[in-house]
Amino acid sequence: MKKYILAFAATLLLLTGCASSVTKDIKVTTETDPKANYSGYKSFKWLGSASIIYDPLGKWEPPQFDADAEIKFHITNELRNRGMVEDSVDPDLLVTFAAGIDMENMDLEISEDSDLKETLTNVPLGALTIALVDARTSVVIWTGIATAEIQQSPDQEVIKKRLEYAVSTMFKQLPK
């Protein structure tokens, strides 16, 4: 099971900065195990502790803001809204997430005020991956990945909206 979590962690980056115009750059994809009986899952437990890359300069996470806690809060809400309860002794599902950033990402951008049609520009990217693992079989039954451009020096409210949007959009694609 560790290899699955490491594979998810390798695809990660962080979301920061949400509502329609604030979230338009967020892209969400999910993968579902078609054999899983999603209605049979009634409880969950957090699998280890995931963390986000530390940002001491506050370029993408304001000081005093705990993105890990915010993400965990939204995931817990989504699972509870589906009737699940947290059970640290005998859960049906194990839940984990990971996030990270790539501040050096380069992308082609179209420039209307230049003779050049496309220019290579630094566009920091972030991603959040959430995985649900069947506790009995240790098989990943669902994963969601959200990617977005990193908004440098965002305020806490913008980050909260973006994280809420990303998590809720992922969970809308989780079978009932």
C-alpha positions in Angstrom: 0.0 0.0 0.0 3.0 2.3 0.6 3.8 2.2 -3.1 0.3 3.6 -3.9 0.7 6.4 -1.5 4.2 7.2 -2.8 2.9 7.2 -6.3 0.2 9.7 -5.4 2.7 11.9 -3.5 4.9 12.0 -6.5 2.1 13.6 -8.6 1.5 16.4 -6.1 1.7 20.1 -5.9 -0.5 22.7 -3.9 -3.6 24.7 -4.4 -3.8 28.1 -3.1 -5.7 30.9 -4.1 -11.8 29.9 -5.3 -15.7 31.1 -6.5 -16.0 30.9 -10.2 -13.5 33.5 -11.4 -11.2 32.6 -8.5 -11.4 28.9 -9.2 -11.5 28.8 -13.0 -7.9 27.5 -13.2 -8.5 24.6 -11.0 -8.7 21.3 -12.9 -10.0 18.1 -11.2 -9.8 14.5 -12.2 -10.8 11.4 -10.4 -10.3 7.7 -10.8 -12.7 5.1 -9.5 -12.5 1.4 -8.9 -15.6 0.1 -10.6 -15.6 -3.1 -8.5 -15.8 -1.2 -5.2 -19.2 -1.2 -3.3 -19.2 2.5 -2.4 -22.5 2.2 -0.5 -20.9 -0.3 1.8 -18.4 2.1 3.3 -19.7 3.6 6.5 -16.6 4.7 8.4 -13.2 6.1 7.8 -9.8 6.6 9.5 -7.0 9.0 8.6 -4.0 7.1 7.2 -0.9 8.6 8.6 -0.3 12.3 8.4 0.2 14.0 5.1 1.8 17.4 5.0 2.3 20.3 2.7 5.7 21.7 1.8 6.7 24.3 4.3 6.6 27.9 3.0 8.5 30.1 5.5 8.4 33.2 3.2 4.6 33.0 2.8 4.8 33.1 -1.0 1.8 30.8 -1.5 0.6 30.1 2.1 0.1 33.0 4.4 1.8 32.8 7.8 -0.4 31.4 10.5 -2.6 29.5 7.9 -2.6 25.7 8.3 -3.5 24.3 4.8 -3.2 20.8 6.1 -5.9 21.3 8.7 -8.1 23.1 6.2 -7.8 20.3 3.7 -8.5 17.7 6.3 -11.5 19.7 7.5 -13.0 19.8 4.0 -12.4 16.0 3.4 -14.0 15.1 6.7 -17.0 17.3 5.9 -17.4 15.6 2.5 -17.2 12.1 4.1 -19.6 13.0 6.9 -22.1 14.5 4.3 -22.1 11.0 2.8 -23.1 9.5 6.2 -19.7 8.3 7.2 -18.3 8.5 10.7 -14.7 8.5 11.9 -13.7 5.2 13.4 -10.1 4.8 14.6 -10.5 1.1 15.6 -12.3 -0.7 12.7 -12.8 1.7 9.7 -14.1 0.7 6.3 -11.9 3.3 4.5 -8.5 4.7 5.1 -8.1 8.3 3.9 -5.0 10.2 3.0 -4.0 13.3 1.0 -0.8 15.0 -0.1 -0.1 18.3 -1.6 2.8 20.2 -3.0 4.0 22.9 -5.3 6.4 23.5 -8.2 7.4 27.2 -8.1 9.7 26.7 -11.1 7.1 25.4 -13.5 7.3 27.0 -17.0 4.4 27.3 -19.4 3.7 28.8 -22.8 1.5 31.9 -22.6 -0.1 33.8 -25.5 0.9 37.4 -25.6 -1.4 39.9 -27.5 0.9 42.9 -27.0 4.1 41.3 -28.4 5.3 40.2 -31.8 5.9 36.8 -30.3 2.7 34.7 -30.3 3.8 32.5 -27.4 6.4 33.1 -24.7 7.8 30.8 -22.1 6.7 32.2 -18.6 7.1 31.0 -15.1 3.7 29.8 -13.9 4.0 28.1 -10.5 1.7 25.1 -10.2 0.2 23.2 -7.3 -1.7 20.0 -6.8 -3.7 18.2 -4.2 -4.3 14.4 -4.3 -6.8 12.6 -2.1 -6.9 8.8 -1.9 -9.5 6.5 -0.3 -8.2 3.0 0.5 -10.4 -0.1 1.3 -9.2 -0.9 4.9 -9.9 -4.6 4.5 -8.1 -5.2 1.2 -5.6 -2.2 1.1 -6.7 -1.4 -2.4 -7.1 2.2 -3.5 -10.7 2.5 -4.5 -10.8 6.2 -5.4 -8.4 9.0 -6.0 -9.0 12.6 -6.8 -6.4 15.1 -8.1 -6.8 18.8 -8.4 -4.2 21.0 -10.0 -4.0 24.8 -10.3 -1.8 27.8 -10.8 -0.3 29.0 -7.6 -1.4 32.5 -6.6 1.5 34.1 -4.9 0.8 36.0 -1.7 -2.9 35.1 -1.5 -5.0 36.0 1.5 -6.5 33.2 3.7 -10.1 33.6 2.4 -9.0 33.1 -1.2 -7.0 30.0 -0.2 -10.0 28.6 1.8 -12.3 29.1 -1.1 -10.0 27.4 -3.5 -9.3 24.4 -1.2 -13.1 24.0 -0.5 -13.8 24.2 -4.2 -11.1 21.6 -5.1 -12.2 19.1 -2.4 -15.9 19.4 -3.0 -15.5 19.1 -6.8 -13.5 15.9 -6.3 -16.0 14.4 -4.0 -18.9 15.2 -6.4 -17.3 12.5 -8.6 -17.2 9.9 -5.8 -19.9 7.2 -6.5 -22.7 7.1 -3.9 
